[in-house]
Amino acid sequence: MDDLITELNTEITTEGGGSVEFSFDPENNTLTGVDANGNPVLDFHLIATPTENGGVDISVDMTQYQPIDHVDGAGDTDGYVHNDGDNITINIPIQIQDTDGDYMDESIDFNGTITDGKDLEIDSADNISVNESDIDKGGDNHAGSTPGQSGESATGTITIDSGSDEVNHYEIDVNAFNEKTQIVKAIAT
């Protein structure tokens, strides 16, 4: 369990890179990850139910409370925490001990997979235009040929579907704007 917790603590972060501290409570059979403020991020609760024939049924409840990220990005297949694109898989080895202290010959591997939600995307962006001829005289500007008109300014709306993560930053991609002279993407960081 210590190796699993060490890997979880180094490879799982909250959205935006905040630390997540995992611990295991043997009394409640719960593996819990909390953020720096002590708020729950992710937990696994193991429930063992005796069967009529003397065996045990084990169920695992996994609950995600906050968006998470994987430190290594895509392609990590080593250890207990794997990442493949939009999927983070956590391999939890489960061991069972009988009443006289014997353990199973091999642990049971439980794989919990968290699939990242929908990515941020622009739903629509209004086209806007201004008329140079409608510029009013002011400062160093000279009046356009139709300064009484109101076409010197325009307002448009960009509608964004934030997906499953919270958007916390917008910026104009100046290079893309200069290349294409239109808004084609949003960047969330």
Beta strands, then each sheet from edge to edge (+ up, - down):
strand 1: 12-14
strand 2: 21-25
strand 3: 30-34
strand 4: 40-50
strand 5: 56-64
strand 6: 68-70
strand 7: 81-84
strand 8: 87-94
strand 9: 108-115
strand 10: 121-125
strand 11: 158-161
sheet 1: 1+ 6-
sheet 2: 2+ 3- 4+ 5-
sheet 3: 7+ 8- 9+
sheet 4: 10+ 11-
end
